[in-house]
Amino acid sequence: MRFNSLAPALALVPLVAGHGAVTSYVIGSTTYPGYEGFSPASSPKTIQYQWPDYNPTMTVTDAKMRCNGGTKADLSAPINAGENITAVWKQWTHQQGPVMVWLFKCAGDFSACKGDGKGWFKIDQMGLWGNVLNSNNWGTALVYKNLKWSSMIPKNLAPGNYLIRHELLALHQANTPQFYAECAQLVVSGSGTAAPPTDHLFSIPTYAPQDDPGVTVGRLSLPCPIVRSLELTMNRSISIMVGVPATLLPVVMSGPAFSFEGHLSCVELERDATCCACP
């Protein structure tokens, strides 16, 4: 079954206006409030870049792709390499699409760091598992269910100031991708020295073209991705990555540069020219 045959089914899924955004973060026993986009006067000082509303970004070249229009934050949160950070949503309404988590290392103070240039790299993601595109077997369905997403900072990541970017890509309407991304400021501590290889660094916006088959899933006619299973913190083995922009695969560092013990330990993707159906 080729994905393009499912485009009519996806097109029948109604557009929901509620959407969502990250509204707080949890590191250890500390909760860091996020920005209140619809009541800015009540927003406390936060580690999160300000964002205006819950509405999606619709084109990959829009400047809002990076941090939903945010450009600065008043605070930063300390976190140890190897520690988890959990993003929390007050609401999320879509169940078809991937979850992606990115980092960007700042060259110095946060005041001079806006995430410009080719410096973004992924540390976590989940797309589709199984072979039913028009289903709830997607990373965003877990956000819909739990309203949170936890990711480990790589254990041997070099310390420093980093931006973290949580991105949800809603694919419930064929050929109408909706991007939702928020950013926050982290100060990573540890004794690691690792940095991602240059071929894992991307610029945001424009990390993927608008016609990338992982973005316009509804008209995907390329061979099916074959993804070997990987271990996640939820202690189950899943084959994923459908609906993740193909230009970013493989997208999570593994091997000698980074350690993801117990969390996204290995991601290997191959494209088989003879594949016409997902296993």
RAKAZI-V762946 format. One record per residue. RES is the residue in three letters. SS is DSSP state (A for helix, B for strand, O for the rest). NEAR is the number of other ideal C-beta (glycine too) atoms within 8 Angstrom. Layout:
res=RES ss=SS near=NEAR
res=RES ss=SS near=NEAR
//
This chain:
res=MET ss=O near=7
res=ARG ss=O near=9
res=PHE ss=A near=13
res=ASN ss=A near=9
res=SER ss=A near=6
res=LEU ss=A near=11
res=ALA ss=A near=12
res=PRO ss=A near=7
res=ALA ss=A near=9
res=LEU ss=A near=16
res=ALA ss=A near=9
res=LEU ss=O near=6
res=VAL ss=O near=10
res=PRO ss=O near=4
res=LEU ss=O near=7
res=VAL ss=O near=8
res=ALA ss=O near=4
res=GLY ss=O near=7
res=HIS ss=O near=15
res=GLY ss=O near=12
res=ALA ss=O near=12
res=VAL ss=B near=12
res=THR ss=B near=10
res=SER ss=B near=10
res=TYR ss=B near=15
res=VAL ss=B near=11
res=ILE ss=B near=12
res=GLY ss=O near=5
res=SER ss=O near=2
res=THR ss=B near=7
res=THR ss=B near=7
res=TYR ss=B near=14
res=PRO ss=B near=8
res=GLY ss=O near=15
res=TYR ss=O near=13
res=GLU ss=O near=9
res=GLY ss=O near=11
res=PHE ss=O near=6
res=SER ss=O near=7
res=PRO ss=A near=9
res=ALA ss=A near=4
res=SER ss=A near=5
res=SER ss=O near=10
res=PRO ss=O near=4
res=LYS ss=O near=4
res=THR ss=O near=13
res=ILE ss=O near=12
res=GLN ss=B near=16
res=TYR ss=O near=14
res=GLN ss=O near=13
res=TRP ss=O near=13
res=PRO ss=O near=6
res=ASP ss=O near=6
res=TYR ss=O near=10
res=ASN ss=O near=4
res=PRO ss=O near=8
res=THR ss=B near=11
res=MET ss=O near=8
res=THR ss=O near=7
res=VAL ss=O near=13
res=THR ss=O near=7
res=ASP ss=O near=9
res=ALA ss=O near=6
res=LYS ss=A near=9
res=MET ss=A near=13
res=ARG ss=A near=10
res=CYS ss=A near=14
res=ASN ss=O near=13
res=GLY ss=O near=9
res=GLY ss=O near=13
res=THR ss=O near=7
res=LYS ss=O near=9
res=ALA ss=O near=14
res=ASP ss=O near=5
res=LEU ss=O near=9
res=SER ss=O near=10
res=ALA ss=B near=14
res=PRO ss=B near=8
res=ILE ss=B near=12
res=ASN ss=B near=9
res=ALA ss=O near=14
res=GLY ss=O near=8
res=GLU ss=O near=10
res=ASN ss=B near=9
res=ILE ss=B near=14
res=THR ss=B near=11
res=ALA ss=B near=14
res=VAL ss=B near=13
res=TRP ss=B near=12
res=LYS ss=O near=6
res=GLN ss=O near=9
res=TRP ss=O near=11
res=THR ss=O near=8
res=HIS ss=O near=13
res=GLN ss=O near=9
res=GLN ss=O near=16
res=GLY ss=O near=15
res=PRO ss=O near=17
res=VAL ss=B near=15
res=MET ss=B near=13
res=VAL ss=B near=15
res=TRP ss=B near=12
res=LEU ss=B near=15
res=PHE ss=B near=12
res=LYS ss=B near=10
res=CYS ss=O near=12
res=ALA ss=O near=5
res=GLY ss=O near=6
res=ASP ss=O near=7
res=PHE ss=A near=10
res=SER ss=A near=5
res=ALA ss=A near=8
res=CYS ss=O near=12
res=LYS ss=O near=6
res=GLY ss=O near=12
res=ASP ss=O near=4
res=GLY ss=O near=4
res=LYS ss=O near=6
res=GLY ss=O near=10
res=TRP ss=B near=14
res=PHE ss=B near=12
res=LYS ss=B near=14
res=ILE ss=B near=15
res=ASP ss=B near=12
res=GLN ss=B near=15
res=MET ss=B near=12
res=GLY ss=O near=13
res=LEU ss=B near=12
res=TRP ss=O near=9
res=GLY ss=O near=8
res=ASN ss=O near=8
res=VAL ss=O near=6
res=LEU ss=O near=13
res=ASN ss=O near=8
res=SER ss=O near=9
res=ASN ss=O near=7
res=ASN ss=O near=8
res=TRP ss=B near=17
res=GLY ss=A near=12
res=THR ss=A near=16
res=ALA ss=A near=11
res=LEU ss=A near=11
res=VAL ss=A near=15
res=TYR ss=A near=12
res=LYS ss=A near=6
res=ASN ss=A near=7
res=LEU ss=O near=10
res=LYS ss=B near=10
res=TRP ss=B near=11
res=SER ss=B near=9
res=SER ss=B near=12
res=MET ss=B near=15
res=ILE ss=O near=16
res=PRO ss=O near=14
res=LYS ss=O near=13
res=ASN ss=O near=10
res=LEU ss=B near=14
res=ALA ss=B near=10
res=PRO ss=O near=9
res=GLY ss=B near=8
res=ASN ss=B near=13
res=TYR ss=B near=12
res=LEU ss=B near=13
res=ILE ss=B near=12
res=ARG ss=B near=16
res=HIS ss=B near=13
res=GLU ss=B near=11
res=LEU ss=B near=16
res=LEU ss=B near=15
res=ALA ss=B near=15
res=LEU ss=O near=14
res=HIS ss=O near=11
res=GLN ss=O near=12
res=ALA ss=O near=11
res=ASN ss=O near=8
res=THR ss=O near=8
res=PRO ss=O near=11
res=GLN ss=B near=14
res=PHE ss=B near=13
res=TYR ss=B near=15
res=ALA ss=B near=14
res=GLU ss=B near=17
res=CYS ss=B near=16
res=ALA ss=B near=16
res=GLN ss=B near=16
res=LEU ss=B near=16
res=VAL ss=B near=11
res=VAL ss=B near=14
res=SER ss=B near=8
res=GLY ss=O near=12
res=SER ss=O near=4
res=GLY ss=B near=11
res=THR ss=O near=6
res=ALA ss=B near=10
res=ALA ss=O near=8
res=PRO ss=O near=10
res=PRO ss=O near=8
res=THR ss=A near=5
res=ASP ss=A near=4
res=HIS ss=A near=10
res=LEU ss=O near=10
res=PHE ss=B near=9
res=SER ss=O near=9
res=ILE ss=O near=11
res=PRO ss=O near=10
res=THR ss=O near=9
res=TYR ss=O near=11
res=ALA ss=O near=11
res=PRO ss=O near=8
res=GLN ss=O near=8
res=ASP ss=O near=6
res=ASP ss=O near=12
res=PRO ss=O near=10
res=GLY ss=O near=15
res=VAL ss=O near=13
res=THR ss=O near=12
res=VAL ss=A near=15
res=GLY ss=A near=15
res=ARG ss=A near=9
res=LEU ss=O near=11
res=SER ss=O near=7
res=LEU ss=O near=7
res=PRO ss=O near=9
res=CYS ss=O near=14
res=PRO ss=B near=11
res=ILE ss=B near=10
res=VAL ss=B near=11
res=ARG ss=O near=9
res=SER ss=O near=7
res=LEU ss=B near=12
res=GLU ss=B near=10
res=LEU ss=O near=11
res=THR ss=O near=8
res=MET ss=O near=4
res=ASN ss=O near=5
res=ARG ss=O near=5
res=SER ss=B near=7
res=ILE ss=B near=9
res=SER ss=O near=10
res=ILE ss=O near=13
res=MET ss=O near=14
res=VAL ss=B near=13
res=GLY ss=O near=14
res=VAL ss=O near=15
res=PRO ss=O near=10
res=ALA ss=A near=11
res=THR ss=A near=9
res=LEU ss=A near=11
res=LEU ss=O near=10
res=PRO ss=O near=7
res=VAL ss=O near=10
res=VAL ss=B near=11
res=MET ss=O near=13
res=SER ss=O near=11
res=GLY ss=O near=5
res=PRO ss=O near=2
res=ALA ss=O near=9
res=PHE ss=O near=13
res=SER ss=O near=6
res=PHE ss=O near=15
res=GLU ss=O near=6
res=GLY ss=O near=7
res=HIS ss=O near=11
res=LEU ss=O near=14
res=SER ss=O near=9
res=CYS ss=O near=9
res=VAL ss=O near=12
res=GLU ss=O near=7
res=LEU ss=B near=11
res=GLU ss=B near=5
res=ARG ss=B near=9
res=ASP ss=O near=8
res=ALA ss=O near=5
res=THR ss=O near=5
res=CYS ss=O near=10
res=CYS ss=O near=6
res=ALA ss=O near=8
res=CYS ss=O near=9
res=PRO ss=O near=6
//
